[in-house]
Amino acid sequence: MPKKYNLDELIAQQQEIIQLANQLEKFPSKAEVGFRLLALRAVREFDLTKPQRPKTIQYLADYMPEVLTTLKRVLADKAN
């Protein structure tokens, strides 16, 4: 039986990630953000406010918390 996800929470998390990711634009080297943020492209590419395949929702639900944590850490490091 597939796991149920709270789509409203996922959409809010996706929007927060995109807003934080936009702050990375001011840094010259995006390579510094590391391998974990490769999933950032998928977060931007798949709009959860529109219908998506269950596998896409599952992928984003699994990886968005890690992407969000990494983004926050990178931006905090850059601020110091």
Buried (B, 14 or more C-beta within 10 A) or exposed (E): EEEEBEEEEBBEBBEBBEEBBEEBEEEEEEEEBEEBBEBBEBBEEBEBEEEBEEEBBBBBBEBBEEBBEBBEEBBEEEEE
